[in-house]
Amino acid sequence: MTIVAKGSDVRNIPIDAIQRNEHNPRLIFRAQELEELAASIQEYGVLVPISVFREGHRYTLIDGERRWRASRMINLPAIPAIVYPKPAAVQNIVYMFNIHRFRKDWDPLPTAMKLEELKELIEAEEGTPPTEAQLAALTGMSRGQIRRCKLIMEIPEPYRKEILAELAKPESERTITTDLFVECQRAVRTVGVYIPKLKSLERPLRDAVIRKYRRKVIVNVVHMRMIAKIARAATRGVALRTVESALTSLIEDPHKTIEDAYNAVAWVYDVRSIQNQAKSLASLITSLSPKASDLDEETRALLGELRARISDLLGRKG
């Protein structure tokens, strides 16, 4: 996106007279990427001017922080820049979203943090918080992305610092990511949804799961979704004390995996599966009844075995 403003002009500005924009949600600038860009600038120069606005005797970046940083790495004395009038605080952040969203995606945590700041600025100016639709229109983000940012902002501050530190590493070396926390947060929140009286378990459960992921007791982020099934089991016929025990064991036992905890309630989902399959099989058998005499010996044997197992199960239940 190009910002069109009256009175803008292009000039070569001393590198040291330019400062980063505190409202830029891109907080992570990886060394290898900057080195590659610096090498390109060294050979070809800065082909696309950066964008800035003037503040006193200095200039603040609107667009082009990577080019500016790379130019500083090779001690470039000046850089071509388009100078725009200084925007208001809200407009400054809106510029950031609309300029950069068409390029390489920002990391989700810095994006969520900057979206939260935009919401606070708008609320301070207008007296009411902006709606999802208003934020989507301003930033160009989808409402789904905005809801995800809201979930990300529930990550506690210590964990946010850890994620930001991880973002500075090459992607292959990262272990603690925003996606990990989002998956974990979604999972543990279901405890309060399905069992309000156990809502107090959410925070210690989240912390325990993150610790186990660090220690590789939990090796698959997707397994976190089983926590929701454990909580939901209380609405499917599993005793509340059984569900509470399964969740508490995840918190208290450092070696307990989510799969182990899930096994305590898995039977209720097996029963649901049996119900669905039984209905389907009953319907199929009904349609075959007139031709029962045509069944081969293998099918008869299998159905006989099934009948015996069902009789045994019903007998034990009775």
Secondary structure by P-SEA (a helix, b strand, c coil): ccccccbbbbbbccccccccccccccccccaaaaaaaaaaaacccccbbbbbbbcccbbbbcccaaaaaaaaaacccbbbbbbbccccaaaaaaaaaaaccccccccaaaaaaaaaaaaaaaaaaccccccaaaaaaaccccaaaaaaaaaaaaccaaaaaaaaaaaacccccccccaaaaaaaaaaaaaaaacccccccaaaaaaaaaaaaaaacccccccccaaaaaaaacccccccaaaaaaaaaaaaccccccccccccccaaaaaaaaaaaaaaaaaaaaaaaccccccccaaaaaaaaaaaaaaaaaaaaac
